[in-house]
Every structure is written in C-alpha cells, then in structure tokens.
C-alpha cells in the first residue's frame, strides 16, 4: 500500500534533490501553477477532466468514477511505462490529495512501483508557500541595479549569475520584463507560480551575505512583489548605470526581436500612444508598421521611457547610490564586480 508524505518531509527531500515530484493533474492545471520542477503525467487531459466533471455535476459521483476509470484504463500501459522510466523515489500529487493521486499511487503500487502521495495535494503546498513567505527572514544585503530602459540590467544579472554571483532575477521569475511591452515573446507567470518560484529562489540565496537584483516596481507584469522584497530593494545599495542610447537600442532589439512579434509590438504601443506627443507618436507608429524598428525604439526611449526614468532616479538617497557611466554591458559587469569586491572581499561569489 502506498504511503502519504507530509509537506514538510516532501520539501526537505525536494531541497536535497532526493525525490521526483509528479503532478497528475490535467495539463492546464499544471500550466497554471505547480511545484517548480515537477513533471506532469496527467490521469486526464483537459477535455477528459471536463467530461468527468460534467458527469459528476449532472449525474452522480459514481457515474463520474465509472467514466474516469474507463478513460484511465485505456492509458494504463503508457502510464505505468512512463513512471517506470523515472529512477529513484517519487511522489505524486493532485489538487487536494484526492481521487486522482490516490488512483495513481494505488495503481503504481500494484505494479511494484513505489510512489508516495502528497498529503493534502497541491492545495497544501500552496498554503505552505504562503506561510513560508509570510514568515521569511531574508537577511542578505541588496545591490540594486538601476538604469534607463535598454541598459541591459537583466542581461547583466544573468551573466553575473552564470559567474555564480547570488542573483535574484525577479523578471525571470515573473516571466515578464516589467513594461507595457514586457510579455512579448515570453510566458508570464501568475501570482501563485511566481510566489512558488520566488520562495525556492530565496531559500537558495538565504545564506549569502548579499544579493544582486533589479530595481523593480511593486508590480512586475501580472504579479505583485511581497512587501519584504520591496523593502529589501529600498534599503539596498543602488547602482545607477548610464549607457549610450545607441547601445540601449541594440539591447532592446536583441531582447525583443520585434520583427518576430510585429503585431504584439503594435498592440502594446497603441496602449501608450496617447501618452506621447502626437507628432512623435505618429512617427513611432509609422516606423513600427514599416519595420523601421531601430528608429521606433530610439524615439520611444527619448520621448517616453527616459523622461519617466528621470523622475524615478530622484527618489533615492545619494548616500546609498553609486553612479556608473559605461559604454556597454561588459564594462558594467566589470565595474559591478569591483564594487562588490570592495564591499564583500571575503564573499565575492557563492
């Protein structure tokens, strides 16, 4: 008989990479939010789940169970084969630790494949995440990167992370670049998934004496930052990066690839068009429509983003800020590393 596993025990094994987590919910449930790193081996696809749910509502729970068993029976050989290919300890979960995960764990046990079931399911995990974020005591000092749009702050953070510097990439966790054009070419996360990813990332970084992060607002795309993250940013050391506009335009073109997302770029621009002086807005629209993206991006920076940033820049105490004038992101990385080395000589990288 399979065994249930409590959320605390599961997370301890998860943090030590000692267990594989399998979400047996439908693909759309899995896509909406799951335990980061989980595999999705669903009992039912989205259409089958909807069918079983309709039978439950319109007929009875018994009729729904019978139809569910009929659907799942046809999938059993593939289901068993998929699980058998996964080495090591395993745990399955559904929404509430109910019928789907119980069925999966029971069938696997009958076939000699041991898999525990998360007690309370994903709902319990979600409650655990909220509780952990409410109680977290995150002590590392923050080095906060600022700079006009296109400065390449995310690129800089990603490169520093590759070099094993402790980086909290909030835009990466949100799946959004934090602007009106921010989700173009990306798959944004909802609040539930963001909070899960955020907690596990903070847990990895909690023993570092410092972290590097970008100066985000309280909202990044569809998600809202916890208050303690905003406070951590506010109290940190603020590094302002000044980079030539030509380099910033190139960064934006390389990041957004507007020629591959032509319609999305136009739609995003139309949402801010009224905020830009009419003749300039008309020129940007014309450039976007004609594919003259370089000119459109430069005008957007000069007449929309840069004026907004000048106001933002004055909100920080001069005693907690460092200004860096650089020609490109590579030079910025070198100078940021020098700042860290001076302030954290014994703990430059993790």
DAPEMO-V704993 format. One record per run of one state. SS is the DSSP state (a for helix, b for strand, c for the rest). FROM is the first residue (numbers start at 1). TO is the last residue. Records with the same first field share a line. If there is no record, write none. Layout:
SS=FROM-TO + FROM-TO
This chain:
c=1-3 + 6-6 + 16-19 + 24-26 + 33-38 + 41-45 + 59-60 + 85-89 + 94-98 + 111-115 + 119-120 + 136-140 + 148-152 + 163-166 + 169-169 + 175-190 + 206-209 + 215-218 + 221-222 + 225-226 + 235-236 + 244-244 + 257-257 + 261-261 + 271-272 + 276-277 + 291-292 + 314-317 + 327-328 + 344-350
b=4-5 + 20-23 + 39-40 + 90-93 + 116-118 + 141-147 + 167-168 + 210-214 + 219-220 + 223-224 + 237-243 + 321-326
a=7-15 + 27-32 + 46-58 + 61-84 + 99-110 + 121-135 + 153-162 + 170-174 + 191-205 + 227-234 + 245-256 + 258-260 + 262-270 + 273-275 + 278-290 + 293-313 + 318-320 + 329-343
